[in-house]
Amino acid sequence: MSEALSTMSKRNRVARRAGLLGAVVGVAAAGVAAGVAAERLLLRRRSAIAADPLADERFGRLPYDEMTTVTTADGLDLHVEIVEPEDGIDLDFGLNSPPEPTLVFIHGFCLDMGTFHFQRTELTRRGGYRMVFYDQPGHGRSSKLRQGEYTLNALGEALKRVLDETVGDGPVILIGHSMGGMTIMALAELYPEMFAEQIHGVVFISTSAGKLDEVTFGMPDFLARFSRPLIPVITGAGRLTGGMIDGLRRASTDLAQALIRKYGFGTERPSPALVRYVEQMNAHTGTEVVARYLRAIYTHARYPALEALKETKVLVICGERDKLTPPDHSAEICRILPDAEFVPVPEAGHVALLEQPDVVNAALMDFLEQVD
C-alpha cells in the first residue's frame, strides 16, 4: 500500500512539474506570437516610411575566378572560391619584391562565406588582392559530418588544408568572423610556427578567445543562468529532433528574422533585405549541425594560443552592441596582444561587417596597407 502511495506521489510531482513547464511554454509561445505580430506591424510601418537601400543588392551572388573543392583529413569536402587580382596589376613592384599576401576569409557559426559580401565587393572593386573564401564544415555548400561532434581543432586543421592547397608557401593574411576567429586561434594552437613565418596579419571580427559560457546574450542574468544547463540537452537531442526543428524554423521565418534582428544587429532599423539574407544563411545550417557545434563553441578557451600571434600584426573589430561576442571579449584579446589595433563599430551588433560595412572596410583597408 505504501509503495502504491509513493508511486502516486511521484506521478503527482511529475504531473505538477509538467503542468508548470506547460504553463511556462504556453506563456512563452503567447509572448512569441505577440512579438511576431508586433514585428510584422512595425516592419510594415517602417517600409511605408523609407525604401530599403539594399533591396536590389545581389547577396550570395558574387563573381569568382576559380571554384574548387578542398577535402579535409576527416573526409569533408569544403567549397572554396578564389578571386584573383585584377589583370595587369604588378603585385611584385620589382623583380626582388616579395609577393603580396593572399587574403583568406573564415566565416562564423551558422553563416557561410557570404558573410564577407561587402568586403569581397569592395576589395574586388579596388583590385590587387588575391582572395580565398570557403564554407566551414557543415555550412554553406560544404559537406557535413556523418557522426560525432565538430571540434575547433578539426576546424583549425581544415583551415590548414585550405592554406596548403590554395596558397602553398606564400604569405597570408587571415580574416575571421566569430567562429572564424576561433578557427584561427585553433590553427595558432596547432601550428604556432606559421604565425612567425607565413601568416603576416590577422583580423579578428566579433570573436572571442573563451568564456562564451558566461555570455548573457543581453538577457537578464537569471534567464541566462537558466539557459546554460540546457546546452548538453540540446546537443544530445540534435539527431532526434533536427528534422522537426528545421521544419519549424522554415515555417517561422518571421520569428527567425525577429530573433536575428535582436541578436545579430545593433541598429534599430537594419535593412530588411540584409536581415533576410542573414536569416537565409542561418536557415541553411541544419539543426543537427548546430547541435554538433554547440559544445565546441561553448567550451572554446584559447587564450594561451594567442601568444603565437605576438609577433604578427593584428586588427580586432567588434560592434559596440554585440550581444553574442560582447566588446569585452575583444578587449581581452587586446589585453593579451597589446600591440593589436582595436576598432569598435558604433551602432553595430554581431554582424558588424554586414551592418556597418563602410566602417569595417575602412579599418580593413588601413590594416592591409600597414602589413608588409
C-alpha beads as a LAMMPS data file, in Angstrom:
LAMMPS data file: protein, C-alpha beads

372 atoms
371 bonds

1 atom types
1 bond types

-500.0 500.0 xlo xhi
-500.0 500.0 ylo yhi
-500.0 500.0 zlo zhi

Masses

1 110.0

Atoms # bond

1 1 1 0.000 0.000 0.000
2 1 1 2.746 2.431 0.986
3 1 1 4.577 1.581 -2.248
4 1 1 1.453 2.395 -4.280
5 1 1 1.039 5.709 -2.447
6 1 1 4.688 6.514 -3.065
7 1 1 4.251 5.783 -6.781
8 1 1 1.150 8.010 -6.916
9 1 1 3.025 10.768 -5.105
10 1 1 5.860 10.616 -7.636
11 1 1 3.373 10.733 -10.507
12 1 1 1.688 13.751 -8.955
13 1 1 5.022 15.536 -8.628
14 1 1 5.865 14.762 -12.252
15 1 1 2.426 15.973 -13.333
16 1 1 2.826 19.215 -11.391
17 1 1 6.236 19.804 -12.972
18 1 1 4.840 19.026 -16.425
19 1 1 1.966 21.403 -15.791
20 1 1 4.355 24.134 -14.690
21 1 1 6.547 23.530 -17.732
22 1 1 3.477 23.607 -19.966
23 1 1 2.382 26.895 -18.435
24 1 1 5.831 28.412 -18.965
25 1 1 5.923 27.180 -22.569
26 1 1 2.398 28.483 -23.119
27 1 1 3.272 31.923 -21.805
28 1 1 6.457 31.952 -23.880
29 1 1 4.535 30.906 -27.001
30 1 1 1.963 33.632 -26.433
31 1 1 4.739 36.163 -25.973
32 1 1 6.468 34.973 -29.151
33 1 1 3.209 35.178 -31.114
34 1 1 2.547 38.688 -29.849
35 1 1 6.131 39.666 -30.580
36 1 1 5.950 38.350 -34.147
37 1 1 2.649 40.201 -34.733
38 1 1 4.212 43.390 -33.399
39 1 1 7.292 42.871 -35.569
40 1 1 5.120 42.470 -38.677
41 1 1 3.228 45.666 -37.905
42 1 1 6.466 47.528 -37.203
43 1 1 8.030 46.288 -40.450
44 1 1 5.004 47.403 -42.472
45 1 1 5.174 50.849 -40.877
46 1 1 8.897 51.125 -41.460
47 1 1 8.636 50.038 -45.094
48 1 1 5.995 52.702 -45.620
49 1 1 8.388 55.349 -44.277
50 1 1 11.505 54.513 -46.267
51 1 1 12.552 52.132 -49.049
52 1 1 15.192 49.506 -48.316
53 1 1 18.514 50.787 -49.707
54 1 1 19.742 47.196 -50.112
55 1 1 16.610 45.817 -51.769
56 1 1 18.479 45.245 -55.055
57 1 1 21.784 44.049 -53.558
58 1 1 22.921 40.747 -55.107
59 1 1 23.577 38.914 -51.856
60 1 1 25.166 35.494 -52.291
61 1 1 25.901 36.019 -55.990
62 1 1 29.409 37.395 -56.353
63 1 1 31.808 36.507 -59.191
64 1 1 34.924 34.418 -58.716
65 1 1 37.826 33.302 -60.888
66 1 1 38.092 29.738 -59.636
67 1 1 35.824 27.377 -57.730
68 1 1 37.399 24.304 -56.201
69 1 1 36.956 21.658 -53.505
70 1 1 39.365 21.004 -50.646
71 1 1 38.972 17.705 -48.810
72 1 1 39.762 17.623 -45.084
73 1 1 41.540 14.849 -43.205
74 1 1 38.168 13.562 -41.939
75 1 1 36.760 13.346 -45.462
76 1 1 34.677 16.528 -45.652
77 1 1 34.549 18.421 -48.935
78 1 1 34.913 22.179 -48.471
79 1 1 33.506 24.563 -51.066
80 1 1 36.166 27.153 -51.996
81 1 1 36.006 30.246 -54.199
82 1 1 39.109 32.168 -55.295
83 1 1 39.230 35.742 -56.585
84 1 1 42.409 36.609 -58.450
85 1 1 43.957 40.099 -58.614
86 1 1 42.822 42.355 -61.414
87 1 1 44.675 41.676 -64.662
88 1 1 47.526 43.978 -65.414
89 1 1 48.435 44.861 -61.825
90 1 1 52.060 44.181 -60.947
91 1 1 51.911 42.740 -57.453
92 1 1 55.677 42.373 -57.070
93 1 1 56.598 46.004 -57.840
94 1 1 60.016 44.828 -58.932
95 1 1 61.859 41.586 -59.503
96 1 1 63.146 41.310 -55.945
97 1 1 59.953 42.342 -54.136
98 1 1 58.179 39.667 -52.084
99 1 1 54.738 38.528 -53.294
100 1 1 51.641 40.204 -51.900
101 1 1 49.789 38.164 -49.225
102 1 1 46.690 36.181 -50.121
103 1 1 43.650 37.179 -48.044
104 1 1 41.859 34.135 -46.595
105 1 1 38.389 34.689 -45.133
106 1 1 36.873 32.364 -42.484
107 1 1 33.206 32.841 -41.613
108 1 1 31.285 32.244 -38.400
109 1 1 28.779 29.814 -36.895
110 1 1 25.505 29.285 -38.805
111 1 1 26.738 31.516 -41.647
112 1 1 28.793 30.992 -44.801
113 1 1 31.345 32.798 -46.971
114 1 1 28.612 35.287 -47.933
115 1 1 29.133 36.977 -44.563
116 1 1 32.020 38.828 -46.239
117 1 1 29.792 40.122 -49.056
118 1 1 30.678 43.800 -48.686
119 1 1 34.383 43.193 -48.035
120 1 1 34.606 40.947 -51.105
121 1 1 32.748 43.513 -53.192
122 1 1 34.974 46.418 -52.132
123 1 1 38.274 44.549 -52.404
124 1 1 37.314 43.195 -55.829
125 1 1 36.434 46.713 -56.948
126 1 1 39.806 48.009 -55.812
127 1 1 41.685 45.131 -57.417
128 1 1 45.174 43.998 -56.489
129 1 1 44.166 41.371 -53.924
130 1 1 44.104 37.608 -54.237
131 1 1 41.289 36.324 -52.020
132 1 1 40.229 32.876 -50.843
133 1 1 36.783 32.193 -49.365
134 1 1 35.469 28.843 -48.120
135 1 1 32.469 27.421 -46.304
136 1 1 33.367 25.820 -42.984
137 1 1 32.425 22.146 -42.375
138 1 1 28.657 21.662 -42.204
139 1 1 27.981 25.173 -43.501
140 1 1 27.021 26.618 -46.869
141 1 1 27.969 24.284 -49.716
142 1 1 30.494 22.234 -47.729
143 1 1 29.662 18.713 -46.602
144 1 1 28.653 17.576 -43.113
145 1 1 29.927 15.043 -40.622
146 1 1 28.016 11.769 -40.692
147 1 1 28.624 11.173 -36.999
148 1 1 30.307 12.731 -33.988
149 1 1 30.732 16.358 -32.984
150 1 1 32.557 19.169 -34.698
151 1 1 35.668 20.419 -32.899
152 1 1 37.644 23.618 -33.206
153 1 1 40.846 21.610 -33.623
154 1 1 39.274 19.986 -36.694
155 1 1 38.338 23.453 -37.982
156 1 1 41.941 24.549 -37.483
157 1 1 43.146 21.513 -39.448
158 1 1 40.611 22.273 -42.178
159 1 1 41.954 25.832 -42.443
160 1 1 45.496 24.416 -42.695
161 1 1 44.376 22.165 -45.547
162 1 1 42.782 25.147 -47.360
163 1 1 46.021 27.128 -46.962
164 1 1 48.146 24.236 -48.207
165 1 1 46.040 23.730 -51.335
166 1 1 45.208 27.335 -52.265
167 1 1 48.199 29.351 -51.056
168 1 1 51.082 26.931 -50.634
169 1 1 54.085 28.575 -49.003
170 1 1 53.049 32.118 -49.918
171 1 1 52.308 34.866 -47.398
172 1 1 48.811 35.040 -45.918
173 1 1 46.525 37.428 -44.071
174 1 1 43.748 35.635 -42.180
175 1 1 40.395 37.364 -41.655
176 1 1 37.985 35.576 -39.313
177 1 1 34.496 36.493 -38.146
178 1 1 33.108 34.993 -34.908
179 1 1 33.784 31.223 -35.079
180 1 1 36.153 32.035 -37.944
181 1 1 38.312 33.921 -35.453
182 1 1 38.189 30.921 -33.134
183 1 1 39.309 28.747 -36.054
184 1 1 42.354 30.999 -36.490
185 1 1 43.118 30.585 -32.763
186 1 1 42.838 26.803 -33.153
187 1 1 45.324 26.997 -36.048
188 1 1 47.670 29.031 -33.828
189 1 1 47.406 26.388 -31.128
190 1 1 48.201 23.589 -33.598
191 1 1 50.786 25.376 -35.790
192 1 1 52.245 28.353 -33.888
193 1 1 55.276 28.461 -36.179
194 1 1 53.073 29.574 -39.096
195 1 1 52.447 32.912 -37.372
196 1 1 56.131 33.689 -37.195
197 1 1 56.732 32.780 -40.831
198 1 1 53.858 32.556 -43.306
199 1 1 50.983 34.490 -41.713
200 1 1 51.722 38.220 -41.927
201 1 1 48.498 39.521 -40.402
202 1 1 45.297 38.507 -38.631
203 1 1 41.951 40.281 -38.474
204 1 1 39.529 39.214 -35.738
205 1 1 35.951 40.419 -36.250
206 1 1 33.361 39.927 -33.494
207 1 1 35.073 36.948 -31.910
208 1 1 36.247 35.572 -28.566
209 1 1 39.123 33.601 -27.084
210 1 1 36.927 31.920 -24.470
211 1 1 34.390 32.204 -21.637
212 1 1 31.428 32.103 -24.011
213 1 1 29.530 30.145 -21.362
214 1 1 29.381 33.412 -19.404
215 1 1 27.722 35.444 -22.182
216 1 1 24.177 36.511 -21.230
217 1 1 23.086 37.348 -24.826
218 1 1 21.571 40.542 -23.468
219 1 1 19.144 38.575 -21.292
220 1 1 18.593 39.185 -17.585
221 1 1 21.171 37.226 -15.648
222 1 1 18.670 34.785 -14.099
223 1 1 17.442 33.764 -17.569
224 1 1 20.998 33.392 -18.853
225 1 1 21.861 31.129 -15.910
226 1 1 18.784 29.022 -16.644
227 1 1 19.741 28.548 -20.321
228 1 1 23.310 27.297 -19.752
229 1 1 22.453 23.821 -18.401
230 1 1 20.296 23.221 -21.500
231 1 1 23.301 23.130 -23.846
232 1 1 24.120 19.419 -23.241
233 1 1 20.431 18.570 -23.700
234 1 1 20.239 20.459 -26.982
235 1 1 23.465 18.820 -28.154
236 1 1 22.179 15.321 -27.396
237 1 1 18.763 15.951 -28.905
238 1 1 20.041 17.240 -32.233
239 1 1 19.883 13.962 -34.143
240 1 1 16.456 13.076 -32.744
241 1 1 14.672 16.349 -33.291
242 1 1 16.694 18.075 -36.005
243 1 1 14.256 17.437 -38.853
244 1 1 11.255 18.601 -36.858
245 1 1 13.020 21.744 -35.632
246 1 1 14.257 22.525 -39.160
247 1 1 10.628 22.370 -40.326
248 1 1 9.589 24.784 -37.590
249 1 1 12.452 27.127 -38.460
250 1 1 11.339 27.233 -42.090
251 1 1 7.710 27.769 -41.116
252 1 1 8.528 30.558 -38.667
253 1 1 10.508 32.907 -40.886
254 1 1 9.039 35.994 -39.219
255 1 1 10.142 34.783 -35.796
256 1 1 13.590 33.824 -37.092
257 1 1 14.087 37.261 -38.608
258 1 1 12.878 38.927 -35.406
259 1 1 15.459 36.983 -33.386
260 1 1 18.218 37.771 -35.888
261 1 1 17.373 41.470 -35.720
262 1 1 17.566 41.318 -31.931
263 1 1 20.743 39.269 -31.525
264 1 1 22.637 39.885 -34.774
265 1 1 22.184 43.605 -35.329
266 1 1 22.788 46.752 -33.304
267 1 1 20.902 49.343 -35.315
268 1 1 17.224 49.869 -34.628
269 1 1 16.266 49.658 -38.290
270 1 1 18.534 47.266 -40.188
271 1 1 17.858 46.693 -43.863
272 1 1 15.049 44.094 -44.247
273 1 1 16.905 42.608 -47.232
274 1 1 20.045 42.258 -45.123
275 1 1 18.110 40.634 -42.251
276 1 1 16.536 38.180 -44.713
277 1 1 19.967 37.337 -46.114
278 1 1 21.410 36.561 -42.669
279 1 1 18.288 34.525 -41.831
280 1 1 18.720 32.519 -45.047
281 1 1 22.318 31.693 -44.122
282 1 1 21.150 30.639 -40.657
283 1 1 18.289 28.535 -42.027
284 1 1 20.642 26.741 -44.431
285 1 1 22.626 25.422 -41.441
286 1 1 20.712 22.339 -40.284
287 1 1 19.730 21.939 -36.632
288 1 1 21.755 18.725 -36.378
289 1 1 24.861 20.659 -37.459
290 1 1 24.044 23.400 -34.948
291 1 1 23.721 20.853 -32.132
292 1 1 27.008 19.168 -33.046
293 1 1 28.834 22.504 -32.889
294 1 1 27.461 23.863 -29.610
295 1 1 29.804 22.046 -27.250
296 1 1 32.866 23.125 -29.251
297 1 1 31.832 26.762 -29.136
298 1 1 30.691 26.760 -25.513
299 1 1 33.925 25.145 -24.284
300 1 1 36.242 27.201 -26.524
301 1 1 39.195 28.513 -24.464
302 1 1 42.316 29.509 -26.381
303 1 1 43.862 32.419 -24.534
304 1 1 47.325 30.738 -24.485
305 1 1 47.124 30.197 -28.272
306 1 1 47.130 33.968 -28.753
307 1 1 50.759 34.034 -27.596
308 1 1 51.702 32.738 -31.058
309 1 1 50.360 36.000 -32.552
310 1 1 52.562 38.372 -30.546
311 1 1 54.904 38.892 -33.496
312 1 1 52.028 39.104 -36.003
313 1 1 50.177 42.284 -36.902
314 1 1 46.617 42.010 -35.523
315 1 1 43.445 44.028 -36.019
316 1 1 40.448 43.480 -33.722
317 1 1 36.999 44.748 -34.766
318 1 1 33.762 44.478 -32.776
319 1 1 30.303 46.015 -32.847
320 1 1 29.638 48.117 -29.767
321 1 1 26.231 46.407 -29.382
322 1 1 27.367 42.830 -29.999
323 1 1 25.322 40.539 -27.711
324 1 1 26.900 37.249 -28.849
325 1 1 30.610 38.064 -28.516
326 1 1 30.469 41.307 -26.495
327 1 1 33.159 44.003 -26.794
328 1 1 34.827 42.942 -23.549
329 1 1 35.839 39.697 -25.316
330 1 1 37.649 41.758 -27.951
331 1 1 39.178 43.853 -25.175
332 1 1 40.550 40.680 -23.575
333 1 1 42.203 39.684 -26.857
334 1 1 43.818 43.126 -26.984
335 1 1 44.968 42.775 -23.377
336 1 1 46.875 39.613 -24.327
337 1 1 48.052 41.205 -27.586
338 1 1 48.809 44.804 -26.503
339 1 1 50.127 45.771 -29.946
340 1 1 46.840 44.847 -31.615
341 1 1 44.725 47.649 -33.032
342 1 1 41.126 47.762 -31.776
343 1 1 38.295 49.302 -33.827
344 1 1 34.864 49.492 -32.130
345 1 1 31.976 49.815 -34.580
346 1 1 29.178 52.141 -33.387
347 1 1 25.546 51.140 -33.907
348 1 1 26.563 47.572 -34.802
349 1 1 25.902 44.105 -33.438
350 1 1 27.432 40.703 -34.150
351 1 1 27.350 41.055 -37.947
352 1 1 29.069 44.454 -37.937
353 1 1 30.850 43.584 -41.202
354 1 1 27.420 43.424 -42.917
355 1 1 25.657 46.057 -40.842
356 1 1 28.306 48.803 -40.974
357 1 1 30.488 47.763 -43.935
358 1 1 31.920 51.229 -44.575
359 1 1 33.469 51.346 -41.086
360 1 1 34.746 47.774 -41.253
361 1 1 36.078 48.166 -44.799
362 1 1 37.921 51.392 -43.921
363 1 1 39.605 49.686 -40.944
364 1 1 40.454 46.658 -43.081
365 1 1 41.958 48.759 -45.888
366 1 1 44.092 50.746 -43.427
367 1 1 45.308 47.482 -41.914
368 1 1 46.183 45.931 -45.302
369 1 1 48.261 48.980 -46.204
370 1 1 50.281 48.583 -42.995
371 1 1 51.029 44.867 -43.357
372 1 1 54.356 44.082 -45.021

Bonds

1 1 1 2
2 1 2 3
3 1 3 4
4 1 4 5
5 1 5 6
6 1 6 7
7 1 7 8
8 1 8 9
9 1 9 10
10 1 10 11
11 1 11 12
12 1 12 13
13 1 13 14
14 1 14 15
15 1 15 16
16 1 16 17
17 1 17 18
18 1 18 19
19 1 19 20
20 1 20 21
21 1 21 22
22 1 22 23
23 1 23 24
24 1 24 25
25 1 25 26
26 1 26 27
27 1 27 28
28 1 28 29
29 1 29 30
30 1 30 31
31 1 31 32
32 1 32 33
33 1 33 34
34 1 34 35
35 1 35 36
36 1 36 37
37 1 37 38
38 1 38 39
39 1 39 40
40 1 40 41
41 1 41 42
42 1 42 43
43 1 43 44
44 1 44 45
45 1 45 46
46 1 46 47
47 1 47 48
48 1 48 49
49 1 49 50
50 1 50 51
51 1 51 52
52 1 52 53
53 1 53 54
54 1 54 55
55 1 55 56
56 1 56 57
57 1 57 58
58 1 58 59
59 1 59 60
60 1 60 61
61 1 61 62
62 1 62 63
63 1 63 64
64 1 64 65
65 1 65 66
66 1 66 67
67 1 67 68
68 1 68 69
69 1 69 70
70 1 70 71
71 1 71 72
72 1 72 73
73 1 73 74
74 1 74 75
75 1 75 76
76 1 76 77
77 1 77 78
78 1 78 79
79 1 79 80
80 1 80 81
81 1 81 82
82 1 82 83
83 1 83 84
84 1 84 85
85 1 85 86
86 1 86 87
87 1 87 88
88 1 88 89
89 1 89 90
90 1 90 91
91 1 91 92
92 1 92 93
93 1 93 94
94 1 94 95
95 1 95 96
96 1 96 97
97 1 97 98
98 1 98 99
99 1 99 100
100 1 100 101
101 1 101 102
102 1 102 103
103 1 103 104
104 1 104 105
105 1 105 106
106 1 106 107
107 1 107 108
108 1 108 109
109 1 109 110
110 1 110 111
111 1 111 112
112 1 112 113
113 1 113 114
114 1 114 115
115 1 115 116
116 1 116 117
117 1 117 118
118 1 118 119
119 1 119 120
120 1 120 121
121 1 121 122
122 1 122 123
123 1 123 124
124 1 124 125
125 1 125 126
126 1 126 127
127 1 127 128
128 1 128 129
129 1 129 130
130 1 130 131
131 1 131 132
132 1 132 133
133 1 133 134
134 1 134 135
135 1 135 136
136 1 136 137
137 1 137 138
138 1 138 139
139 1 139 140
140 1 140 141
141 1 141 142
142 1 142 143
143 1 143 144
144 1 144 145
145 1 145 146
146 1 146 147
147 1 147 148
148 1 148 149
149 1 149 150
150 1 150 151
151 1 151 152
152 1 152 153
153 1 153 154
154 1 154 155
155 1 155 156
156 1 156 157
157 1 157 158
158 1 158 159
159 1 159 160
160 1 160 161
161 1 161 162
162 1 162 163
163 1 163 164
164 1 164 165
165 1 165 166
166 1 166 167
167 1 167 168
168 1 168 169
169 1 169 170
170 1 170 171
171 1 171 172
172 1 172 173
173 1 173 174
174 1 174 175
175 1 175 176
176 1 176 177
177 1 177 178
178 1 178 179
179 1 179 180
180 1 180 181
181 1 181 182
182 1 182 183
183 1 183 184
184 1 184 185
185 1 185 186
186 1 186 187
187 1 187 188
188 1 188 189
189 1 189 190
190 1 190 191
191 1 191 192
192 1 192 193
193 1 193 194
194 1 194 195
195 1 195 196
196 1 196 197
197 1 197 198
198 1 198 199
199 1 199 200
200 1 200 201
201 1 201 202
202 1 202 203
203 1 203 204
204 1 204 205
205 1 205 206
206 1 206 207
207 1 207 208
208 1 208 209
209 1 209 210
210 1 210 211
211 1 211 212
212 1 212 213
213 1 213 214
214 1 214 215
215 1 215 216
216 1 216 217
217 1 217 218
218 1 218 219
219 1 219 220
220 1 220 221
221 1 221 222
222 1 222 223
223 1 223 224
224 1 224 225
225 1 225 226
226 1 226 227
227 1 227 228
228 1 228 229
229 1 229 230
230 1 230 231
231 1 231 232
232 1 232 233
233 1 233 234
234 1 234 235
235 1 235 236
236 1 236 237
237 1 237 238
238 1 238 239
239 1 239 240
240 1 240 241
241 1 241 242
242 1 242 243
243 1 243 244
244 1 244 245
245 1 245 246
246 1 246 247
247 1 247 248
248 1 248 249
249 1 249 250
250 1 250 251
251 1 251 252
252 1 252 253
253 1 253 254
254 1 254 255
255 1 255 256
256 1 256 257
257 1 257 258
258 1 258 259
259 1 259 260
260 1 260 261
261 1 261 262
262 1 262 263
263 1 263 264
264 1 264 265
265 1 265 266
266 1 266 267
267 1 267 268
268 1 268 269
269 1 269 270
270 1 270 271
271 1 271 272
272 1 272 273
273 1 273 274
274 1 274 275
275 1 275 276
276 1 276 277
277 1 277 278
278 1 278 279
279 1 279 280
280 1 280 281
281 1 281 282
282 1 282 283
283 1 283 284
284 1 284 285
285 1 285 286
286 1 286 287
287 1 287 288
288 1 288 289
289 1 289 290
290 1 290 291
291 1 291 292
292 1 292 293
293 1 293 294
294 1 294 295
295 1 295 296
296 1 296 297
297 1 297 298
298 1 298 299
299 1 299 300
300 1 300 301
301 1 301 302
302 1 302 303
303 1 303 304
304 1 304 305
305 1 305 306
306 1 306 307
307 1 307 308
308 1 308 309
309 1 309 310
310 1 310 311
311 1 311 312
312 1 312 313
313 1 313 314
314 1 314 315
315 1 315 316
316 1 316 317
317 1 317 318
318 1 318 319
319 1 319 320
320 1 320 321
321 1 321 322
322 1 322 323
323 1 323 324
324 1 324 325
325 1 325 326
326 1 326 327
327 1 327 328
328 1 328 329
329 1 329 330
330 1 330 331
331 1 331 332
332 1 332 333
333 1 333 334
334 1 334 335
335 1 335 336
336 1 336 337
337 1 337 338
338 1 338 339
339 1 339 340
340 1 340 341
341 1 341 342
342 1 342 343
343 1 343 344
344 1 344 345
345 1 345 346
346 1 346 347
347 1 347 348
348 1 348 349
349 1 349 350
350 1 350 351
351 1 351 352
352 1 352 353
353 1 353 354
354 1 354 355
355 1 355 356
356 1 356 357
357 1 357 358
358 1 358 359
359 1 359 360
360 1 360 361
361 1 361 362
362 1 362 363
363 1 363 364
364 1 364 365
365 1 365 366
366 1 366 367
367 1 367 368
368 1 368 369
369 1 369 370
370 1 370 371
371 1 371 372
